[in-house]
């Protein structure tokens, strides 16, 4: 349910980035509703969904989050040139 509030506010924060006068508002909203809030929502939802084995579910979710942070940048570096990343030269 909180995600229904977080995603529109994150989109609103990126909308403010169109003018330099809104810079501080944009940075503040991105800080509140950005990556930290998304991972917090995911862990909270996982803890609520798997209430019988909450600790195990949250720990596996945390391991998956860390594995994604380690592997996705490497995967991006490998895949980007194959699909037309930045121009070479």
Buried (B, 14 or more C-beta within 10 A) or exposed (E): EEEEEBBEBBEEBEEBBEEEEBEEEBBEBBEEBBEEBBBEBBBEBBBEEBEEEEEEBBEEBBEEEEEEEEEEEEEEEEEEEEEEEEEEE
